[in-house]
Amino acid sequence: MPVTSDAAARTPQGFRANEAQRWTAIILAGVTGNASAIIKPLLIGTYVAHYSFTPRAAGYLLTSEMTAAALAILVSAVLFAHLSQRKFVLAALVMILIGNVGAASIDVAGASSLFGWRIVAGLGHGFALGPVGAAVARVKQPDRLAGLMSVAVMGSAAALSFLIPHLQASIGGRGLFVAMAATIPLGVIAMRYFPDGAGVDQGKKSALPPMPPWRVTLFASLGLFAWYLVVGGYWPYVEQFARAAHLGYAEAARVLGWATLISVLGASLSIFVGESLGRMRTLSALFAIQIAAVLTMLLGGSHFFAYAASASLFVFAWIALFPYLMGLMSQIDPGGRLNGLLYMTALLGYAIGPAAAGYVSGHGATLASGLLEVQQLVLGLLLVAATMLLTLAARNRRPASMDQAAPLRLDHSGTAPTDA
């Protein structure tokens, strides 16, 4: 990918090329940073099947990694304003590589050592995702870039899900860590064009905008955390909801397969629709869809079509909401710290949500009643989260003229136009 000259960079074509390079770099770094979080079921399965962990111990190991990543994002929000973000992400990629290589060297006898290596990898993932969130905040259409990144992340998840079982058939459990390490060259390639600070386009570093008031930051963090508790508590138990409703495993598996495909449509929403409907309207509609999905499971999940509709609508709204929430956080904090907060709350929600849902389901009189209580808890949390985040969006609504971002169109070269 050649570097454009100064003269070319001043032309519209040069601007488009430079912006496309930056967007591609951010997306590739995001894929590498998310490589662990997107294959959680495979992580749990590998720890149990290949390293003799109990399901509970495997959950603790995953929680340790996700918590380390969340803390690293928090630390990166403080550090990356004072450091070269390009070098910061590169160092994070080295940590991910070390963590995966170390984990791949472990055999069953030394499986307890996985805790240390996975914490190292988790720190690397977190340190990578912090600057990625900040970079998304500094583009003109963060919702659309986040949508493109979601599609790329989900595509890589599908590829890893296909590759890992084949690798493990040949080299055992370490095939998981080899596959995750294989995403690192993508991030390294991206570093040449990764934004290196708020003033990078002018060839100099400049101070990031100040943080929003602490009340706004706290309110946003609580709303995001409540929403990710919903995701972490509901989605891992979707298959269990089917069993409690006496639906067959084959039926549930078929539904989850279709739901995964439908989630790609959710990730694509912000790419093709953008903010043409207005961010507030779009967020309201998506939260309404997700609430309807949980209500459908709660009231009619024992019927196959109701179960299928609930699972599909929930994952569609979940994946579609993420880019718009990232766009909202980017608007409130153009410096990108709140985007890092979004990633942090996501990882914490992913870590705590399943444990909380497991605790609630285990204290029901029967499995079915316990899972019903999980659905009720999820609905209550979702109503709270939606109210908080929509209130935040309403208080930060932009003028109508700024919300009319055109849907995605392709230029004559077949590539997406940029915002420059």
KADA-V691639 format. One record per residue. N is the residue number from 1. RES is the residue in three letters. PHI is phi in degrees with one decimal (NA if undefined). D_FIRST is the distance of its C-alpha to the first C-alpha in whole Angstrom. Layout:
n=N res=RES phi=PHI d_first=D_FIRST
n=N res=RES phi=PHI d_first=D_FIRST
This chain:
n=1 res=MET phi=NA d_first=0
n=2 res=PRO phi=-69.9 d_first=4
n=3 res=VAL phi=-83.0 d_first=7
n=4 res=THR phi=-75.2 d_first=9
n=5 res=SER phi=-74.2 d_first=13
n=6 res=ASP phi=-60.3 d_first=16
n=7 res=ALA phi=-65.8 d_first=17
n=8 res=ALA phi=-65.7 d_first=14
n=9 res=ALA phi=-65.1 d_first=14
n=10 res=ARG phi=-84.0 d_first=18
n=11 res=THR phi=-85.6 d_first=18
n=12 res=PRO phi=-57.1 d_first=18
n=13 res=GLN phi=-64.0 d_first=15
n=14 res=GLY phi=-64.5 d_first=13
n=15 res=PHE phi=-61.6 d_first=15
n=16 res=ARG phi=-62.8 d_first=14
n=17 res=ALA phi=-64.0 d_first=10
n=18 res=ASN phi=-62.8 d_first=11
n=19 res=GLU phi=-66.1 d_first=13
n=20 res=ALA phi=-62.4 d_first=11
n=21 res=GLN phi=-63.8 d_first=9
n=22 res=ARG phi=-64.8 d_first=12
n=23 res=TRP phi=-61.3 d_first=14
n=24 res=THR phi=-62.1 d_first=11
n=25 res=ALA phi=-63.0 d_first=12
n=26 res=ILE phi=-63.6 d_first=15
n=27 res=ILE phi=-64.0 d_first=16
n=28 res=LEU phi=-65.0 d_first=15
n=29 res=ALA phi=-64.7 d_first=17
n=30 res=GLY phi=-66.0 d_first=20
n=31 res=VAL phi=-62.0 d_first=20
n=32 res=THR phi=-64.6 d_first=20
n=33 res=GLY phi=-63.5 d_first=22
n=34 res=ASN phi=-94.3 d_first=24
n=35 res=ALA phi=-59.0 d_first=25
n=36 res=SER phi=-84.2 d_first=28
n=37 res=ALA phi=-66.1 d_first=30
n=38 res=ILE phi=-81.8 d_first=29
n=39 res=ILE phi=-124.7 d_first=31
n=40 res=LYS phi=-54.3 d_first=34
n=41 res=PRO phi=-58.9 d_first=36
n=42 res=LEU phi=-69.7 d_first=35
n=43 res=LEU phi=-62.5 d_first=35
n=44 res=ILE phi=-58.9 d_first=39
n=45 res=GLY phi=-61.2 d_first=39
n=46 res=THR phi=-66.9 d_first=38
n=47 res=TYR phi=-61.6 d_first=40
n=48 res=VAL phi=-77.8 d_first=43
n=49 res=ALA phi=-77.3 d_first=43
n=50 res=HIS phi=-109.6 d_first=41
n=51 res=TYR phi=-124.0 d_first=42
n=52 res=SER phi=60.9 d_first=46
n=53 res=PHE phi=-76.8 d_first=45
n=54 res=THR phi=-75.3 d_first=47
n=55 res=PRO phi=-54.9 d_first=46
n=56 res=ARG phi=-65.6 d_first=47
n=57 res=ALA phi=-63.9 d_first=45
n=58 res=ALA phi=-62.7 d_first=42
n=59 res=GLY phi=-64.7 d_first=42
n=60 res=TYR phi=-62.8 d_first=43
n=61 res=LEU phi=-63.3 d_first=40
n=62 res=LEU phi=-64.4 d_first=38
n=63 res=THR phi=-61.9 d_first=39
n=64 res=SER phi=-61.1 d_first=39
n=65 res=GLU phi=-65.8 d_first=35
n=66 res=MET phi=-66.8 d_first=34
n=67 res=THR phi=-66.6 d_first=37
n=68 res=ALA phi=-60.7 d_first=35
n=69 res=ALA phi=-64.1 d_first=32
n=70 res=ALA phi=-63.4 d_first=33
n=71 res=LEU phi=-65.3 d_first=35
n=72 res=ALA phi=-64.7 d_first=31
n=73 res=ILE phi=-61.9 d_first=30
n=74 res=LEU phi=-61.8 d_first=33
n=75 res=VAL phi=-65.8 d_first=33
n=76 res=SER phi=-64.7 d_first=29
n=77 res=ALA phi=-61.3 d_first=30
n=78 res=VAL phi=-84.7 d_first=32
n=79 res=LEU phi=-81.2 d_first=30
n=80 res=PHE phi=-72.3 d_first=27
n=81 res=ALA phi=-70.3 d_first=28
n=82 res=HIS phi=-110.8 d_first=29
n=83 res=LEU phi=-126.3 d_first=26
n=84 res=SER phi=-66.0 d_first=22
n=85 res=GLN phi=-65.8 d_first=21
n=86 res=ARG phi=-62.5 d_first=18
n=87 res=LYS phi=-69.2 d_first=20
n=88 res=PHE phi=-61.8 d_first=22
n=89 res=VAL phi=-67.3 d_first=20
n=90 res=LEU phi=-61.4 d_first=19
n=91 res=ALA phi=-63.3 d_first=23
n=92 res=ALA phi=-63.4 d_first=24
n=93 res=LEU phi=-64.3 d_first=21
n=94 res=VAL phi=-63.2 d_first=23
n=95 res=MET phi=-63.6 d_first=26
n=96 res=ILE phi=-61.3 d_first=25
n=97 res=LEU phi=-62.2 d_first=25
n=98 res=ILE phi=-61.4 d_first=28
n=99 res=GLY phi=-62.1 d_first=30
n=100 res=ASN phi=-73.7 d_first=29
n=101 res=VAL phi=-64.3 d_first=29
n=102 res=GLY phi=-61.3 d_first=33
n=103 res=ALA phi=-64.5 d_first=34
n=104 res=ALA phi=-67.5 d_first=33
n=105 res=SER phi=-85.4 d_first=35
n=106 res=ILE phi=-86.5 d_first=38
n=107 res=ASP phi=-107.4 d_first=41
n=108 res=VAL phi=-60.6 d_first=44
n=109 res=ALA phi=-62.5 d_first=46
n=110 res=GLY phi=-107.4 d_first=44
n=111 res=ALA phi=-60.0 d_first=42
n=112 res=SER phi=-62.5 d_first=44
n=113 res=SER phi=-67.0 d_first=41
n=114 res=LEU phi=-59.1 d_first=38
n=115 res=PHE phi=-57.3 d_first=39
n=116 res=GLY phi=-65.0 d_first=38
n=117 res=TRP phi=-67.6 d_first=35
n=118 res=ARG phi=-73.0 d_first=34
n=119 res=ILE phi=-67.8 d_first=35
n=120 res=VAL phi=-59.5 d_first=32
n=121 res=ALA phi=-62.8 d_first=29
n=122 res=GLY phi=-61.7 d_first=31
n=123 res=LEU phi=-60.3 d_first=30
n=124 res=GLY phi=-62.2 d_first=27
n=125 res=HIS phi=-60.9 d_first=26
n=126 res=GLY phi=-65.9 d_first=28
n=127 res=PHE phi=-65.5 d_first=26
n=128 res=ALA phi=-76.4 d_first=23
n=129 res=LEU phi=-72.1 d_first=24
n=130 res=GLY phi=-58.3 d_first=26
n=131 res=PRO phi=-62.8 d_first=23
n=132 res=VAL phi=-62.1 d_first=21
n=133 res=GLY phi=-61.7 d_first=24
n=134 res=ALA phi=-65.4 d_first=24
n=135 res=ALA phi=-66.2 d_first=20
n=136 res=VAL phi=-61.3 d_first=21
n=137 res=ALA phi=-63.6 d_first=25
n=138 res=ARG phi=-97.3 d_first=23
n=139 res=VAL phi=-95.5 d_first=21
n=140 res=LYS phi=-74.1 d_first=23
n=141 res=GLN phi=-126.2 d_first=24
n=142 res=PRO phi=-62.3 d_first=24
n=143 res=ASP phi=-58.7 d_first=26
n=144 res=ARG phi=-69.9 d_first=23
n=145 res=LEU phi=-63.0 d_first=20
n=146 res=ALA phi=-62.8 d_first=23
n=147 res=GLY phi=-65.4 d_first=24
n=148 res=LEU phi=-60.7 d_first=20
n=149 res=MET phi=-65.9 d_first=20
n=150 res=SER phi=-61.8 d_first=24
n=151 res=VAL phi=-61.7 d_first=23
n=152 res=ALA phi=-64.7 d_first=20
n=153 res=VAL phi=-62.8 d_first=22
n=154 res=MET phi=-69.2 d_first=25
n=155 res=GLY phi=-63.8 d_first=23
n=156 res=SER phi=-67.7 d_first=22
n=157 res=ALA phi=-62.4 d_first=26
n=158 res=ALA phi=-63.0 d_first=27
n=159 res=ALA phi=-63.8 d_first=25
n=160 res=LEU phi=-65.2 d_first=26
n=161 res=SER phi=-62.7 d_first=30
n=162 res=PHE phi=-79.3 d_first=29
n=163 res=LEU phi=-75.7 d_first=28
n=164 res=ILE phi=-59.6 d_first=30
n=165 res=PRO phi=-58.8 d_first=34
n=166 res=HIS phi=-68.1 d_first=33
n=167 res=LEU phi=-64.4 d_first=31
n=168 res=GLN phi=-68.8 d_first=35
n=169 res=ALA phi=-65.7 d_first=37
n=170 res=SER phi=-96.5 d_first=36
n=171 res=ILE phi=-124.4 d_first=35
n=172 res=GLY phi=81.3 d_first=37
n=173 res=GLY phi=-58.2 d_first=36
n=174 res=ARG phi=-64.1 d_first=34
n=175 res=GLY phi=-58.2 d_first=31
n=176 res=LEU phi=-61.0 d_first=31
n=177 res=PHE phi=-74.6 d_first=29
n=178 res=VAL phi=-63.1 d_first=27
n=179 res=ALA phi=-65.1 d_first=26
n=180 res=MET phi=-67.4 d_first=25
n=181 res=ALA phi=-65.0 d_first=24
n=182 res=ALA phi=-67.5 d_first=21
n=183 res=THR phi=-80.8 d_first=19
n=184 res=ILE phi=-65.1 d_first=19
n=185 res=PRO phi=-56.0 d_first=15
n=186 res=LEU phi=-59.9 d_first=14
n=187 res=GLY phi=-65.5 d_first=15
n=188 res=VAL phi=-64.7 d_first=14
n=189 res=ILE phi=-57.3 d_first=10
n=190 res=ALA phi=-69.5 d_first=11
n=191 res=MET phi=-62.8 d_first=12
n=192 res=ARG phi=-61.7 d_first=10
n=193 res=TYR phi=-115.0 d_first=10
n=194 res=PHE phi=-68.2 d_first=13
n=195 res=PRO phi=-56.2 d_first=16
n=196 res=ASP phi=-109.0 d_first=18
n=197 res=GLY phi=145.2 d_first=21
n=198 res=ALA phi=-61.6 d_first=23
n=199 res=GLY phi=-106.6 d_first=23
n=200 res=VAL phi=-62.0 d_first=19
n=201 res=ASP phi=-68.3 d_first=18
n=202 res=GLN phi=-96.9 d_first=21
n=203 res=GLY phi=74.8 d_first=20
n=204 res=LYS phi=-149.7 d_first=23
n=205 res=LYS phi=-89.0 d_first=24
n=206 res=SER phi=-137.9 d_first=27
n=207 res=ALA phi=-66.0 d_first=30
n=208 res=LEU phi=-71.1 d_first=29
n=209 res=PRO phi=-58.0 d_first=32
n=210 res=PRO phi=-64.8 d_first=35
n=211 res=MET phi=-64.7 d_first=35
n=212 res=PRO phi=-61.9 d_first=37
n=213 res=PRO phi=-54.0 d_first=41
n=214 res=TRP phi=-61.4 d_first=42
n=215 res=ARG phi=-65.1 d_first=44
n=216 res=VAL phi=-65.9 d_first=41
n=217 res=THR phi=-61.1 d_first=39
n=218 res=LEU phi=-65.3 d_first=42
n=219 res=PHE phi=-62.1 d_first=43
n=220 res=ALA phi=-63.6 d_first=39
n=221 res=SER phi=-65.6 d_first=39
n=222 res=LEU phi=-67.9 d_first=42
n=223 res=GLY phi=-63.8 d_first=41
n=224 res=LEU phi=-65.7 d_first=38
n=225 res=PHE phi=-64.9 d_first=39
n=226 res=ALA phi=-60.8 d_first=42
n=227 res=TRP phi=-67.3 d_first=40
n=228 res=TYR phi=-75.1 d_first=38
n=229 res=LEU phi=-64.3 d_first=41
n=230 res=VAL phi=-59.7 d_first=42
n=231 res=VAL phi=-62.7 d_first=39
n=232 res=GLY phi=-69.1 d_first=39
n=233 res=GLY phi=-88.1 d_first=43
n=234 res=TYR phi=-94.8 d_first=43
n=235 res=TRP phi=-63.6 d_first=40
n=236 res=PRO phi=-63.0 d_first=41
n=237 res=TYR phi=-104.1 d_first=44
n=238 res=VAL phi=-59.0 d_first=44
n=239 res=GLU phi=-66.1 d_first=45
n=240 res=GLN phi=-67.2 d_first=48
n=241 res=PHE phi=-59.1 d_first=49
n=242 res=ALA phi=-65.3 d_first=49
n=243 res=ARG phi=-67.1 d_first=51
n=244 res=ALA phi=-63.9 d_first=53
n=245 res=ALA phi=-90.2 d_first=54
n=246 res=HIS phi=65.5 d_first=55
n=247 res=LEU phi=-90.2 d_first=52
n=248 res=GLY phi=-70.6 d_first=51
n=249 res=TYR phi=-59.8 d_first=48
n=250 res=ALA phi=-62.6 d_first=46
n=251 res=GLU phi=-64.7 d_first=47
n=252 res=ALA phi=-62.8 d_first=45
n=253 res=ALA phi=-62.3 d_first=42
n=254 res=ARG phi=-64.3 d_first=42
n=255 res=VAL phi=-62.9 d_first=42
n=256 res=LEU phi=-66.0 d_first=39
n=257 res=GLY phi=-64.3 d_first=37
n=258 res=TRP phi=-65.9 d_first=37
n=259 res=ALA phi=-62.6 d_first=37
n=260 res=THR phi=-62.6 d_first=33
n=261 res=LEU phi=-65.5 d_first=32
n=262 res=ILE phi=-65.0 d_first=34
n=263 res=SER phi=-62.3 d_first=32
n=264 res=VAL phi=-64.2 d_first=28
n=265 res=LEU phi=-63.4 d_first=30
n=266 res=GLY phi=-62.5 d_first=31
n=267 res=ALA phi=-64.9 d_first=27
n=268 res=SER phi=-82.2 d_first=26
n=269 res=LEU phi=-57.6 d_first=29
n=270 res=SER phi=-70.8 d_first=27
n=271 res=ILE phi=-71.9 d_first=24
n=272 res=PHE phi=-95.2 d_first=26
n=273 res=VAL phi=-96.1 d_first=29
n=274 res=GLY phi=60.2 d_first=28
n=275 res=GLU phi=-111.0 d_first=31
n=276 res=SER phi=-63.3 d_first=32
n=277 res=LEU phi=-94.4 d_first=36
n=278 res=GLY phi=90.0 d_first=36
n=279 res=ARG phi=-63.4 d_first=35
n=280 res=MET phi=-63.4 d_first=38
n=281 res=ARG phi=-63.8 d_first=39
n=282 res=THR phi=-65.3 d_first=36
n=283 res=LEU phi=-60.9 d_first=37
n=284 res=SER phi=-60.7 d_first=41
n=285 res=ALA phi=-64.1 d_first=40
n=286 res=LEU phi=-69.5 d_first=38
n=287 res=PHE phi=-64.5 d_first=41
n=288 res=ALA phi=-62.1 d_first=43
n=289 res=ILE phi=-62.8 d_first=42
n=290 res=GLN phi=-68.7 d_first=41
n=291 res=ILE phi=-62.7 d_first=45
n=292 res=ALA phi=-61.4 d_first=46
n=293 res=ALA phi=-64.3 d_first=45
n=294 res=VAL phi=-67.2 d_first=46
n=295 res=LEU phi=-61.9 d_first=50
n=296 res=THR phi=-62.4 d_first=49
n=297 res=MET phi=-65.2 d_first=49
n=298 res=LEU phi=-66.4 d_first=52
n=299 res=LEU phi=-96.3 d_first=54
n=300 res=GLY phi=-141.5 d_first=53
n=301 res=GLY phi=-65.7 d_first=51
n=302 res=SER phi=-77.5 d_first=54
n=303 res=HIS phi=-95.2 d_first=53
n=304 res=PHE phi=-56.8 d_first=50
n=305 res=PHE phi=-68.3 d_first=49
n=306 res=ALA phi=-66.8 d_first=49
n=307 res=TYR phi=-61.6 d_first=47
n=308 res=ALA phi=-62.7 d_first=45
n=309 res=ALA phi=-64.8 d_first=44
n=310 res=SER phi=-63.1 d_first=44
n=311 res=ALA phi=-61.1 d_first=42
n=312 res=SER phi=-69.3 d_first=39
n=313 res=LEU phi=-68.5 d_first=40
n=314 res=PHE phi=-62.6 d_first=39
n=315 res=VAL phi=-70.2 d_first=36
n=316 res=PHE phi=-60.1 d_first=35
n=317 res=ALA phi=-66.2 d_first=36
n=318 res=TRP phi=-59.5 d_first=35
n=319 res=ILE phi=-69.7 d_first=31
n=320 res=ALA phi=-72.0 d_first=31
n=321 res=LEU phi=-68.4 d_first=33
n=322 res=PHE phi=-54.5 d_first=30
n=323 res=PRO phi=-61.8 d_first=28
n=324 res=TYR phi=-72.2 d_first=30
n=325 res=LEU phi=-68.3 d_first=32
n=326 res=MET phi=-65.1 d_first=29
n=327 res=GLY phi=-63.1 d_first=29
n=328 res=LEU phi=-64.1 d_first=32
n=329 res=MET phi=-64.0 d_first=32
n=330 res=SER phi=-65.9 d_first=29
n=331 res=GLN phi=-68.0 d_first=31
n=332 res=ILE phi=-70.4 d_first=34
n=333 res=ASP phi=-131.7 d_first=32
n=334 res=PRO phi=-60.9 d_first=29
n=335 res=GLY phi=-75.0 d_first=28
n=336 res=GLY phi=92.8 d_first=27
n=337 res=ARG phi=-64.0 d_first=30
n=338 res=LEU phi=-69.0 d_first=32
n=339 res=ASN phi=-66.6 d_first=29
n=340 res=GLY phi=-62.6 d_first=29
n=341 res=LEU phi=-62.5 d_first=33
n=342 res=LEU phi=-60.8 d_first=32
n=343 res=TYR phi=-61.9 d_first=30
n=344 res=MET phi=-64.3 d_first=33
n=345 res=THR phi=-65.7 d_first=35
n=346 res=ALA phi=-62.1 d_first=34
n=347 res=LEU phi=-66.1 d_first=34
n=348 res=LEU phi=-66.4 d_first=37
n=349 res=GLY phi=-63.5 d_first=38
n=350 res=TYR phi=-62.8 d_first=37
n=351 res=ALA phi=-79.2 d_first=39
n=352 res=ILE phi=-89.0 d_first=42
n=353 res=GLY phi=-55.4 d_first=42
n=354 res=PRO phi=-61.4 d_first=43
n=355 res=ALA phi=-66.0 d_first=46
n=356 res=ALA phi=-64.9 d_first=47
n=357 res=ALA phi=-65.0 d_first=48
n=358 res=GLY phi=-63.2 d_first=49
n=359 res=TYR phi=-63.3 d_first=51
n=360 res=VAL phi=-65.1 d_first=53
n=361 res=SER phi=-65.0 d_first=53
n=362 res=GLY phi=-75.6 d_first=55
n=363 res=HIS phi=-104.8 d_first=57
n=364 res=GLY phi=-80.2 d_first=58
n=365 res=ALA phi=-61.7 d_first=62
n=366 res=THR phi=-134.7 d_first=60
n=367 res=LEU phi=-60.1 d_first=56
n=368 res=ALA phi=-63.1 d_first=56
n=369 res=SER phi=-68.4 d_first=58
n=370 res=GLY phi=-64.3 d_first=55
n=371 res=LEU phi=-69.2 d_first=52
n=372 res=LEU phi=-63.0 d_first=54
n=373 res=GLU phi=-65.7 d_first=54
n=374 res=VAL phi=-60.7 d_first=50
n=375 res=GLN phi=-62.3 d_first=50
n=376 res=GLN phi=-65.9 d_first=52
n=377 res=LEU phi=-63.9 d_first=50
n=378 res=VAL phi=-60.9 d_first=47
n=379 res=LEU phi=-61.7 d_first=48
n=380 res=GLY phi=-61.5 d_first=50
n=381 res=LEU phi=-63.1 d_first=47
n=382 res=LEU phi=-65.2 d_first=45
n=383 res=LEU phi=-63.2 d_first=47
n=384 res=VAL phi=-65.3 d_first=47
n=385 res=ALA phi=-62.6 d_first=43
n=386 res=ALA phi=-62.4 d_first=43
n=387 res=THR phi=-62.0 d_first=45
n=388 res=MET phi=-66.1 d_first=44
n=389 res=LEU phi=-72.9 d_first=40
n=390 res=LEU phi=-70.8 d_first=41
n=391 res=THR phi=-61.3 d_first=44
n=392 res=LEU phi=-62.2 d_first=41
n=393 res=ALA phi=-65.9 d_first=39
n=394 res=ALA phi=-65.8 d_first=42
n=395 res=ARG phi=-74.4 d_first=42
n=396 res=ASN phi=-119.7 d_first=39
n=397 res=ARG phi=-66.5 d_first=39
n=398 res=ARG phi=-87.7 d_first=37
n=399 res=PRO phi=-56.0 d_first=38
n=400 res=ALA phi=-54.8 d_first=38
n=401 res=SER phi=-64.1 d_first=36
n=402 res=MET phi=-84.8 d_first=33
n=403 res=ASP phi=-91.7 d_first=33
n=404 res=GLN phi=-96.4 d_first=33
n=405 res=ALA phi=-66.5 d_first=29
n=406 res=ALA phi=-70.8 d_first=28
n=407 res=PRO phi=-58.2 d_first=27
n=408 res=LEU phi=-65.0 d_first=24
n=409 res=ARG phi=-129.3 d_first=23
n=410 res=LEU phi=-99.6 d_first=20
n=411 res=ASP phi=-84.6 d_first=19
n=412 res=HIS phi=-65.7 d_first=20
n=413 res=SER phi=-82.6 d_first=16
n=414 res=GLY phi=88.7 d_first=17
n=415 res=THR phi=-109.6 d_first=15
n=416 res=ALA phi=-73.9 d_first=17
n=417 res=PRO phi=-66.4 d_first=18
n=418 res=THR phi=-109.7 d_first=17
n=419 res=ASP phi=-96.5 d_first=20
n=420 res=ALA phi=-65.4 d_first=19
